[in-house]
């Protein structure tokens, strides 16, 4: 269907959608009063999936999530939104009824107009960092979490983000020529939109550019501590992403008590994309983003055991590294420029 010349606008708008996500700008809305408009979103996802860049997928997920939240804030029909939750996610969300029904609830629960099952709430809420989202800080009534409509909108948009980051689409081997061109154009944009760090020798100077999470894992690995699986993957992927060779990465882990050289080489080469197989990823794996690190308990800033102001302005350890390495190269020691030049992206 996308090969039909009359549908070219779908691919063009999908490209615009992805570029907007890369530029961290609002996704452009399209309303041609054409039933084919709904194909723009899946086409954009298809392009991103074909490219296979995890950071691009995270940019797309963030932009689509914000777009969903904006749409929902304009939707006045709460019953429709609740129905969408049930049909799309299988969530059990209910509207708190009349004032008479509210009067029978405990006083703290009368401030909310909706409630949802705690297991559905916990599908998304842990990825939000404000303390108000933590279940221990909310009233709980026989397994029901009271929520406001604005909070439900946020949970829905967070679920959309989660779906994009965690799910995959089956991409046909052969794509229409116009779609292939779109993939190639987006790939050409990645070099400038998502900056890549040139390979460099790992030294005391370069390790000082590591974000707190990577610095802690790197230090623990060199000290011979056994890291959990998630930490080993994150550290290995990060070091490979910034230009270390597989042999150099293996030496970082060689002090581990359970280090087995052949197994370590296989795992590092797999992360680097040097092993063939169904589970391998062409070009290698990208280190997990900040939210994934926080969810795995690997972010010392999120856990309160470390702090760096730059962490509030980035969403990925590689973004931190690129910025801090630039500071070091230019002799910049003041951190006040973050607040003047950047918008905060995280609140710990």
C-alpha positions as CSV (number, residue, x, y, z in Angstrom):
1,X,0.0,0.0,0.0
2,X,2.8,2.4,0.8
3,X,4.3,1.8,-2.6
4,X,1.3,3.5,-4.2
5,X,2.3,7.0,-5.3
6,X,-1.0,8.4,-3.9
7,X,0.2,7.4,-0.4
8,X,3.6,9.2,-0.6
9,X,2.4,11.9,1.8
10,X,2.2,9.2,4.5
11,X,5.9,8.5,4.3
12,X,6.7,12.2,4.0
13,X,4.8,13.0,7.2
14,X,6.3,10.0,8.9
15,X,9.8,11.4,8.1
16,X,8.7,14.8,9.6
17,X,7.5,13.0,12.7
18,X,10.8,11.3,13.3
19,X,12.9,14.5,12.6
20,X,10.7,16.4,15.1
21,X,11.4,13.7,17.6
22,X,15.2,13.9,17.0
23,X,15.0,17.7,17.4
24,X,13.0,17.2,20.6
25,X,10.2,19.3,19.1
26,X,6.5,18.7,19.3
27,X,5.3,16.2,16.7
28,X,3.5,17.9,13.8
29,X,-0.2,17.0,13.7
30,X,-1.8,15.9,10.4
31,X,-5.5,16.1,9.8
32,X,-6.3,15.8,6.2
33,X,-9.7,14.4,7.0
34,X,-8.4,11.3,5.2
35,X,-8.8,7.8,6.7
36,X,-5.2,7.0,5.7
37,X,-3.8,9.6,8.2
38,X,-3.7,6.9,10.9
39,X,-1.0,5.1,8.9
40,X,1.5,7.9,9.5
41,X,2.3,6.8,13.1
42,X,3.0,3.1,12.3
43,X,5.0,4.1,9.2
44,X,7.2,6.3,11.4
45,X,7.7,3.4,13.8
46,X,8.5,1.1,10.9
47,X,11.2,3.4,9.7
48,X,12.8,3.6,13.2
49,X,12.6,-0.1,13.6
50,X,14.3,-0.7,10.3
51,X,17.1,1.6,11.3
52,X,17.5,-0.2,14.6
53,X,19.1,2.6,16.6
54,X,18.1,2.3,20.3
55,X,18.7,6.0,21.0
56,X,16.5,7.0,18.0
57,X,13.8,4.7,19.3
58,X,14.0,6.5,22.7
59,X,13.8,9.9,21.1
60,X,10.7,8.7,19.2
61,X,9.1,7.2,22.3
62,X,9.6,10.4,24.3
63,X,8.1,12.6,21.5
64,X,5.1,10.3,21.0
65,X,4.5,10.1,24.7
66,X,4.4,13.9,24.9
67,X,2.0,14.0,21.9
68,X,-0.3,11.6,23.5
69,X,-0.4,13.6,26.8
70,X,-1.1,16.7,24.8
71,X,-4.0,15.1,23.0
72,X,-5.5,13.7,26.2
73,X,-5.3,17.0,28.0
74,X,-7.8,18.3,25.3
75,X,-10.1,15.4,25.7
76,X,-13.0,16.3,28.0
77,X,-14.8,13.0,27.9
78,X,-13.4,11.1,30.8
79,X,-15.5,8.1,30.1
80,X,-14.0,7.8,26.7
81,X,-10.5,7.9,28.2
82,X,-11.3,5.2,30.8
83,X,-12.8,3.0,28.0
84,X,-9.6,3.5,26.0
85,X,-7.5,2.3,29.0
86,X,-9.6,-0.8,29.3
87,X,-9.6,-1.7,25.6
88,X,-6.0,-0.8,24.8
89,X,-4.1,-1.9,28.0
90,X,-6.6,-4.1,29.9
91,X,-6.4,-1.7,32.8
92,X,-9.2,-1.6,35.4
93,X,-9.9,2.1,35.9
94,X,-13.2,3.4,37.3
95,X,-14.9,6.7,37.7
96,X,-15.8,7.6,41.3
97,X,-19.5,8.4,41.0
98,X,-21.8,10.9,42.6
99,X,-21.0,13.2,45.5
100,X,-23.0,10.8,47.7
101,X,-20.7,8.0,46.7
102,X,-17.7,10.1,47.4
103,X,-19.0,11.0,50.9
104,X,-18.9,7.3,51.8
105,X,-15.1,7.2,51.0
106,X,-12.4,7.9,53.5
107,X,-11.6,11.7,53.5
108,X,-8.2,11.4,51.7
109,X,-9.9,9.6,48.8
110,X,-12.6,12.2,48.2
111,X,-10.1,14.5,46.5
112,X,-9.8,12.1,43.5
113,X,-12.3,11.4,40.7
114,X,-10.8,8.1,39.4
115,X,-9.3,5.0,40.8
116,X,-7.4,2.1,39.3
117,X,-6.0,-1.2,40.4
118,X,-2.6,-1.0,42.0
119,X,-1.1,-3.6,39.7
120,X,-2.1,-1.6,36.6
121,X,-0.7,1.6,38.3
122,X,2.6,-0.1,38.9
123,X,3.0,-0.9,35.2
124,X,4.0,2.7,34.5
125,X,4.3,4.8,37.7
126,X,7.7,3.6,38.8
127,X,9.3,5.2,35.7
128,X,8.2,8.6,37.0
129,X,10.7,10.1,39.4
130,X,8.6,12.5,41.5
131,X,8.0,11.2,45.0
132,X,4.2,11.7,44.6
133,X,4.1,8.8,42.1
134,X,5.6,6.3,44.6
135,X,2.9,3.9,45.8
136,X,4.0,4.3,49.4
137,X,3.2,8.0,49.2
138,X,-0.4,7.5,47.9
139,X,-3.5,6.4,49.7
140,X,-4.6,2.8,48.9
141,X,-8.1,1.4,49.4
142,X,-8.4,-2.3,49.1
143,X,-6.1,-2.6,46.1
144,X,-7.4,0.6,44.4
145,X,-5.1,3.6,43.9
146,X,-7.0,6.9,43.7
147,X,-5.9,9.1,40.8
148,X,-6.8,12.4,39.2
149,X,-7.7,12.7,35.5
150,X,-4.4,14.5,34.8
151,X,-2.5,11.7,36.4
152,X,-4.4,9.1,34.3
153,X,-3.4,11.1,31.2
154,X,0.2,10.9,32.3
155,X,0.1,7.2,33.0
156,X,-1.4,6.6,29.5
157,X,1.3,8.6,27.8
158,X,3.9,6.8,29.9
159,X,2.5,3.5,28.7
160,X,2.8,4.5,25.1
161,X,6.4,5.4,25.7
162,X,7.0,2.0,27.3
163,X,5.4,0.2,24.4
164,X,7.6,1.9,21.8
165,X,10.8,1.4,23.8
166,X,10.2,-2.3,24.7
167,X,8.3,-3.7,21.7
168,X,9.5,-4.5,18.2
169,X,7.8,-4.5,14.8
170,X,8.3,-7.1,12.2
171,X,10.0,-5.3,9.3
172,X,9.7,-6.8,5.8
173,X,13.0,-7.6,4.1
174,X,12.1,-5.7,1.0
175,X,10.6,-2.2,1.5
176,X,9.1,0.1,-1.2
177,X,11.7,2.3,-2.8
178,X,10.2,5.5,-1.3
179,X,10.3,4.0,2.2
180,X,13.9,2.9,1.7
181,X,14.8,6.4,0.7
182,X,13.2,7.7,3.9
183,X,15.2,5.2,6.0
184,X,18.4,6.3,4.3
185,X,17.6,10.0,4.9
186,X,16.9,9.5,8.5
187,X,20.1,7.5,8.9
188,X,22.1,10.3,7.4
189,X,20.6,12.7,10.0
190,X,21.7,10.6,12.9
191,X,25.3,11.7,12.6
192,X,24.4,15.3,13.4
193,X,21.2,14.9,15.4
194,X,22.6,12.2,17.7
195,X,26.2,13.0,18.2
196,X,28.6,10.1,18.3
197,X,31.9,10.2,20.3
198,X,35.0,9.5,18.4
199,X,37.1,6.5,19.7
200,X,39.6,7.6,22.3
201,X,42.1,6.1,24.6
202,X,40.6,5.5,28.0
203,X,42.7,7.4,30.6
204,X,42.2,9.1,33.9
205,X,41.1,12.2,32.0
206,X,38.5,10.4,29.9
207,X,37.1,8.4,32.8
208,X,36.5,11.7,34.6
209,X,33.9,12.3,31.9
210,X,31.9,9.2,32.9
211,X,28.5,9.8,34.4
212,X,28.1,8.7,38.1
213,X,26.4,5.4,37.2
214,X,29.2,4.3,34.8
215,X,32.0,5.6,37.1
216,X,30.7,3.5,39.9
217,X,30.3,0.4,37.8
218,X,33.7,0.9,36.2
219,X,35.4,1.4,39.6
220,X,33.7,-1.7,41.1
221,X,34.7,-3.8,38.1
222,X,38.4,-2.8,38.3
223,X,38.2,-3.5,42.1
224,X,37.2,-7.1,41.3
225,X,33.6,-6.8,42.5
226,X,30.9,-9.0,41.0
227,X,28.5,-6.8,39.1
228,X,24.9,-7.9,38.5
229,X,24.1,-8.9,34.9
230,X,22.3,-5.5,34.1
231,X,25.4,-3.6,35.3
232,X,27.8,-5.7,33.2
233,X,25.7,-5.2,30.1
234,X,25.3,-1.4,30.7
235,X,29.1,-0.9,31.4
236,X,30.2,-3.1,28.5
237,X,27.8,-1.4,26.0
238,X,28.8,2.1,27.2
239,X,32.6,1.4,26.9
240,X,32.1,-0.1,23.4
241,X,29.9,2.9,22.4
242,X,32.6,5.4,23.3
243,X,35.3,3.6,21.3
244,X,36.9,0.9,23.5
245,X,37.9,-2.3,21.8
246,X,36.5,-5.7,22.9
247,X,39.9,-6.6,24.4
248,X,40.0,-3.4,26.4
249,X,36.5,-4.0,27.7
250,X,37.4,-7.6,28.7
251,X,40.4,-6.3,30.7
252,X,38.0,-4.1,32.7
253,X,36.1,-7.2,33.8
254,X,39.1,-9.5,34.1
255,X,39.4,-8.8,37.9
256,X,35.9,-10.3,38.5
257,X,36.1,-13.5,40.6
258,X,33.9,-15.4,38.1
259,X,35.8,-14.1,35.0
260,X,36.0,-16.8,32.3
261,X,37.9,-15.4,29.3
262,X,36.1,-17.4,26.5
263,X,32.7,-16.6,27.9
264,X,33.6,-13.0,28.5
265,X,34.8,-12.6,24.9
266,X,31.6,-14.2,23.6
267,X,29.4,-11.8,25.6
268,X,31.4,-8.7,24.8
269,X,31.5,-9.5,21.1
270,X,27.8,-10.2,21.2
271,X,27.1,-6.7,22.7
272,X,29.5,-5.2,20.1
273,X,27.4,-6.8,17.3
274,X,30.4,-9.0,16.2
275,X,28.6,-12.3,16.6
276,X,26.1,-13.6,14.1
277,X,22.8,-15.0,15.2
278,X,19.1,-14.3,15.7
279,X,19.8,-12.5,19.0
280,X,22.6,-10.3,17.7
281,X,22.0,-6.7,16.7
282,X,23.7,-5.2,13.7
283,X,26.0,-2.4,14.8
284,X,25.9,-3.6,18.4
285,X,23.9,-2.5,21.4
286,X,23.6,1.0,22.8
287,X,24.0,1.4,26.5
288,X,20.7,1.7,28.4
289,X,19.2,5.1,29.0
290,X,18.8,6.8,32.3
291,X,15.3,5.6,33.0
292,X,16.3,2.0,32.4
293,X,19.3,2.4,34.6
294,X,17.1,3.9,37.3
295,X,14.6,1.0,37.0
296,X,17.4,-1.5,37.4
297,X,18.7,0.2,40.5
298,X,22.0,1.3,38.8
299,X,21.7,5.1,39.1
300,X,23.4,6.4,42.2
301,X,21.9,9.8,41.7
302,X,18.4,8.4,41.7
303,X,19.2,6.3,44.8
304,X,20.6,9.4,46.6
305,X,24.2,8.2,47.0
306,X,25.8,10.6,44.5
307,X,24.9,13.7,42.6
308,X,26.0,15.6,39.5
309,X,24.0,18.6,38.2
310,X,24.4,17.5,34.6
311,X,22.3,14.4,35.3
312,X,19.2,16.6,35.6
313,X,19.7,17.8,32.0
314,X,20.3,14.5,30.1
315,X,18.4,11.3,29.5
316,X,21.2,9.0,28.5
317,X,24.7,8.2,29.9
318,X,26.2,8.9,26.5
319,X,24.7,12.4,26.5
320,X,26.3,13.0,29.8
321,X,29.7,11.7,28.6
322,X,29.7,13.8,25.4
323,X,28.8,17.0,27.3
324,X,31.3,16.4,30.2
325,X,34.1,15.4,27.7
326,X,33.4,18.7,25.8
327,X,33.7,20.6,29.1
328,X,37.0,18.9,29.9
329,X,38.4,19.6,26.4
330,X,37.5,23.3,26.7
331,X,38.6,23.7,30.3
332,X,35.1,24.5,31.6
333,X,34.7,23.9,35.3
334,X,31.6,26.0,36.1
335,X,28.3,24.0,35.9
336,X,26.0,27.1,36.0
337,X,25.6,27.1,32.2
338,X,23.3,24.1,32.3
339,X,20.5,26.2,33.8
340,X,21.0,28.9,31.2
341,X,21.3,26.8,28.1
342,X,19.4,23.6,28.8
343,X,16.0,22.5,29.9
344,X,15.8,20.2,32.9
345,X,14.7,16.7,31.8
346,X,14.8,14.9,35.1
347,X,13.9,15.7,38.7
348,X,15.4,13.4,41.3
